[in-house]
Amino acid sequence: MNNELATAIKIKEVILFVGLGVPKNLGLPTYAELIDQMAEHLGFNPETFNSWGNGDFLVLAEYYFLQKGNLGGLRSWMDRTWHDSQISNRYI
């Protein structure tokens, strides 16, 4: 079963949905780190920025979009981060 699932993922026959812990174990940023990056792009202290949305990441993401008008800068950061040579690909 595991080999079949791995093959299906590689040939894009399935969509993998995982919880919060998996990205961190692979060396990818967590949701909290993504929100911190949004704060920095907007020129805010991440702790202050996080307190505005009462921990609701969707509210903070919407605020980011409204202020920036697009997600281009954040997407660029995500692309660089997800394709960093330090990211583990041992599970894929």
ZAMARLO-319595 format. One record per residue: residue in three letters; x negated, y negated, z negated of N, C-alpha, C in turn. Coordinates in nm, 4 decimals. Last residue first. Layout:
 residu      n_x      n_y      n_z     ca_x     ca_y     ca_z      c_x      c_y      c_z
    ala        X        Y        Z        X        Y        Z        X        Y        Z
...
***
This chain:
 residu      n_x      n_y      n_z     ca_x     ca_y     ca_z      c_x      c_y      c_z
    ile  -0.9332  -1.1673   0.0496  -0.8638  -1.1760   0.1782  -0.9396  -1.0976   0.2821
    tyr  -1.0806  -1.1691  -0.1753  -0.9514  -1.1033  -0.1843  -0.8786  -1.1007  -0.0506
    arg  -1.3113  -1.3130  -0.1263  -1.3240  -1.1696  -0.1500  -1.1914  -1.0964  -0.1546
    asn  -1.3608  -1.5722  -0.0850  -1.2664  -1.5080   0.0063  -1.2696  -1.3574  -0.0105
    ser  -1.4086  -1.8551  -0.2925  -1.4207  -1.7109  -0.2751  -1.3178  -1.6602  -0.1752
    ile  -1.5666  -2.1560  -0.2143  -1.4406  -2.0856  -0.2354  -1.4574  -1.9384  -0.2038
    gln  -1.7968  -2.2826  -0.1385  -1.7975  -2.2178  -0.2691  -1.6702  -2.1387  -0.2978
    ser  -1.7521  -2.4154   0.0982  -1.8266  -2.2895   0.1057  -1.8302  -2.2152  -0.0278
    asp  -1.4228  -2.5404   0.1359  -1.5536  -2.5523   0.0739  -1.6230  -2.4157   0.0748
    his  -1.1668  -2.5555   0.2226  -1.2643  -2.4959   0.3133  -1.4078  -2.5106   0.2626
    trp  -1.0247  -2.6851   0.0274  -0.9884  -2.5467   0.0580  -1.0893  -2.4782   0.1489
    thr  -1.1455  -2.9430   0.0392  -1.1535  -2.8611  -0.0819  -1.1273  -2.7142  -0.0510
    arg  -1.0809  -3.0387   0.2936  -1.2219  -3.0264   0.2536  -1.2365  -2.9321   0.1345
    asp  -0.7986  -3.0292   0.2695  -0.8678  -2.9527   0.3739  -1.0146  -2.9328   0.3377
    met  -0.7534  -3.2097   0.0595  -0.7157  -3.0687   0.0449  -0.7893  -2.9819   0.1470
    trp  -0.8448  -3.4477   0.1777  -0.9104  -3.3968   0.0571  -0.8802  -3.2477   0.0400
    ser  -0.6567  -3.4632   0.3868  -0.8000  -3.4540   0.4175  -0.8770  -3.3972   0.2988
    arg  -0.4209  -3.4912   0.2396  -0.4396  -3.3729   0.3244  -0.5865  -3.3536   0.3590
    leu  -0.4675  -3.7422   0.1277  -0.4569  -3.6256   0.0405  -0.4773  -3.4971   0.1203
    gly  -0.4648  -3.9018   0.3558  -0.5836  -3.8969   0.2704  -0.5845  -3.7755   0.1796
    gly  -0.1950  -3.8422   0.4593  -0.3190  -3.8207   0.5335  -0.4425  -3.8078   0.4467
    leu   0.0635  -3.8721   0.3824  -0.0189  -3.7842   0.2991  -0.1570  -3.7599   0.3603
    asn   0.2058  -4.2047   0.3755   0.1795  -4.0745   0.4367   0.0909  -3.9935   0.3427
    gly   0.2563  -4.4188   0.2154   0.3257  -4.4124   0.3440   0.3027  -4.2830   0.4194
    lys   0.1590  -4.4767  -0.0373   0.0631  -4.4605   0.0722   0.1300  -4.4604   0.2103
    gln   0.3900  -4.5002  -0.1955   0.2851  -4.6015  -0.2025   0.1911  -4.5969  -0.0817
    leu   0.5391  -4.2729  -0.1308   0.5996  -4.4052  -0.1156   0.4932  -4.5154  -0.1150
    phe   0.3550  -4.0706  -0.2007   0.3988  -4.0863  -0.0619   0.4582  -4.2253  -0.0379
    tyr   0.3376  -4.1123  -0.4794   0.2186  -4.1203  -0.3948   0.2593  -4.1478  -0.2502
    tyr   0.6019  -4.0578  -0.5514   0.5465  -4.1909  -0.5747   0.4234  -4.2123  -0.4861
    glu   0.6095  -3.7857  -0.4881   0.6958  -3.8788  -0.4153   0.6448  -4.0221  -0.4312
    ala   0.4271  -3.6886  -0.6766   0.3978  -3.6730  -0.5338   0.4838  -3.7681  -0.4503
    leu   0.5660  -3.7489  -0.9121   0.4375  -3.8130  -0.8857   0.3987  -3.8031  -0.7382
    val   0.7855  -3.5804  -0.8804   0.8062  -3.7247  -0.8958   0.6768  -3.7984  -0.8620
    leu   0.6583  -3.3314  -0.8745   0.7327  -3.3775  -0.7565   0.7578  -3.5274  -0.7621
    phe   0.5505  -3.3012  -1.1317   0.4607  -3.3196  -1.0187   0.5332  -3.3702  -0.8942
    asp   0.6312  -3.4196  -1.4258   0.7020  -3.3726  -1.3068   0.6176  -3.4033  -1.1833
    gly   0.5198  -3.5319  -1.6521   0.4759  -3.3980  -1.6134   0.5454  -3.3423  -1.4907
    asn   0.6325  -3.7853  -1.6533   0.6657  -3.6900  -1.7604   0.6305  -3.5473  -1.7218
    gly   0.5308  -3.9627  -1.4751   0.6308  -3.8684  -1.4256   0.6737  -3.7668  -1.5288
    trp   0.3437  -4.1071  -1.6297   0.4582  -4.1739  -1.5669   0.5678  -4.0766  -1.5265
    ser   0.1326  -3.9445  -1.7038   0.2323  -3.9779  -1.8055   0.3565  -4.0438  -1.7454
    asn  -0.0311  -3.9308  -1.4781   0.0454  -3.8125  -1.5184   0.1545  -3.8461  -1.6192
    phe  -0.1480  -4.1873  -1.4886  -0.0613  -4.1486  -1.3767   0.0274  -4.0306  -1.4145
    thr  -0.3065  -4.1643  -1.7176  -0.1984  -4.2631  -1.7112  -0.0977  -4.2240  -1.6042
    glu  -0.4839  -3.9638  -1.6354  -0.4004  -3.9442  -1.7550  -0.2817  -4.0403  -1.7553
    pro  -0.6129  -4.0780  -1.4027  -0.5252  -3.9606  -1.3929  -0.4343  -3.9392  -1.5141
    asn  -0.5981  -4.4200  -1.3455  -0.6543  -4.3195  -1.4341  -0.5608  -4.1987  -1.4288
    phe  -0.5584  -4.5161  -0.9995  -0.5122  -4.5022  -1.1367  -0.5979  -4.4037  -1.2142
    gly  -0.5892  -4.5412  -0.7238  -0.6645  -4.6303  -0.8116  -0.6210  -4.6270  -0.9569
    leu  -0.4814  -4.3589  -0.5569  -0.4013  -4.4787  -0.5820  -0.4711  -4.5776  -0.6748
    his  -0.6664  -4.1586  -0.5673  -0.6420  -4.2227  -0.4372  -0.5635  -4.3530  -0.4538
    glu  -0.6312  -4.0831  -0.8362  -0.7554  -4.1484  -0.7951  -0.7391  -4.2200  -0.6617
    ala  -0.3784  -3.9609  -0.8178  -0.3995  -4.0774  -0.9038  -0.5235  -4.1543  -0.8600
    met  -0.4368  -3.7449  -0.6513  -0.3409  -3.8468  -0.6084  -0.3616  -3.9750  -0.6877
    gln  -0.6060  -3.6040  -0.8225  -0.6608  -3.6593  -0.6984  -0.5677  -3.7672  -0.6428
    asp  -0.4226  -3.5249  -1.0144  -0.5328  -3.6134  -1.0528  -0.5947  -3.6789  -0.9299
    ile  -0.2713  -3.3513  -0.8570  -0.2091  -3.4743  -0.9074  -0.3164  -3.5737  -0.9513
    leu  -0.4658  -3.1526  -0.8249  -0.4096  -3.2201  -0.7081  -0.3462  -3.3523  -0.7488
    glu  -0.4959  -3.0694  -1.0874  -0.6093  -3.1321  -1.0198  -0.5659  -3.2052  -0.8932
    ala  -0.2421  -2.9572  -1.1264  -0.2849  -3.0704  -1.2088  -0.4025  -3.1432  -1.1441
    tyr  -0.2481  -2.7443  -0.9495  -0.1542  -2.8540  -0.9270  -0.1980  -2.9777  -1.0042
    thr  -0.6036  -2.6686  -0.9011  -0.4707  -2.6421  -0.9554  -0.3781  -2.7583  -0.9180
    pro  -0.8317  -2.5892  -0.6317  -0.7755  -2.6806  -0.7319  -0.6355  -2.6383  -0.7770
    leu  -1.0040  -2.2687  -0.6220  -0.9258  -2.3761  -0.5609  -0.8681  -2.4665  -0.6687
    gly  -1.1265  -2.0441  -0.7182  -1.2054  -2.1659  -0.7141  -1.1346  -2.2822  -0.6467
    leu  -0.9708  -1.8298  -0.7561  -1.0457  -1.8320  -0.6314  -1.1336  -1.9559  -0.6182
    asn  -0.8427  -1.8913  -0.9907  -0.9344  -1.7773  -0.9914  -1.0198  -1.7712  -0.8657
    lys  -0.6781  -2.0971  -0.8958  -0.7867  -2.1290  -0.9894  -0.8891  -2.0162  -0.9927
    pro  -0.4904  -1.9549  -0.7363  -0.5840  -2.0518  -0.6775  -0.7027  -2.0820  -0.7684
    val  -0.3664  -1.7893  -0.9451  -0.4451  -1.7331  -0.8354  -0.5385  -1.8359  -0.7722
    gly  -0.2064  -1.9282  -1.1261  -0.3372  -1.8780  -1.1673  -0.4246  -1.8310  -1.0536
    leu   0.0442  -1.9943  -1.0142  -0.0566  -2.0973  -1.0375  -0.1966  -2.0428  -1.0651
    gly   0.1413  -1.7242  -0.7878   0.1563  -1.8168  -0.8991   0.0370  -1.9101  -0.9134
    val   0.2149  -1.6893  -0.4345   0.1468  -1.6529  -0.5593   0.1684  -1.7593  -0.6649
    phe   0.3143  -1.5490  -0.1434   0.3559  -1.6466  -0.2434   0.2964  -1.6027  -0.3755
    leu   0.2317  -1.4983   0.1857   0.1933  -1.4659   0.0487   0.2348  -1.5803  -0.0431
    ile   0.4101  -1.3771   0.4455   0.3733  -1.5000   0.3770   0.3475  -1.4625   0.2327
    val   0.3101  -1.1569   0.7086   0.3769  -1.1870   0.5829   0.3314  -1.3232   0.5324
    glu   0.1612  -1.1402   0.9333   0.2941  -1.0800   0.9389   0.3736  -1.1033   0.8114
    lys  -0.1074  -1.2176   0.9787  -0.0007  -1.3166   0.9581   0.1399  -1.2611   0.9824
    ile  -0.3115  -1.0483   0.9646  -0.2543  -1.0690   1.0981  -0.1277  -1.1550   1.0935
    lys  -0.3653  -1.0566   0.6886  -0.4680  -1.0983   0.7847  -0.4096  -1.1267   0.9229
    ile  -0.1296  -0.9466   0.5818  -0.1660  -1.0857   0.5524  -0.2655  -1.1370   0.6565
    ala  -0.1481  -0.6850   0.6745  -0.0343  -0.7683   0.7142  -0.0629  -0.9165   0.6897
    thr  -0.3802  -0.6019   0.5388  -0.3781  -0.6087   0.6849  -0.2661  -0.6988   0.7334
    ala  -0.2874  -0.6107   0.2743  -0.4020  -0.6929   0.3149  -0.4064  -0.7093   0.4660
    leu  -0.0833  -0.4160   0.2893  -0.0512  -0.5551   0.2578  -0.1643  -0.6477   0.3016
    glu  -0.2358  -0.1882   0.3422  -0.1316  -0.2304   0.4359  -0.0952  -0.3772   0.4145
    asn  -0.3936  -0.1754   0.1130  -0.4578  -0.1958   0.2431  -0.3566  -0.2428   0.3472
    asn  -0.1914  -0.1327  -0.0821  -0.2756  -0.2512  -0.0873  -0.3435  -0.2802   0.0454
    met  -0.0813   0.1194   0.0000   0.0000   0.0000   0.0000  -0.0860  -0.1261   0.0000
***
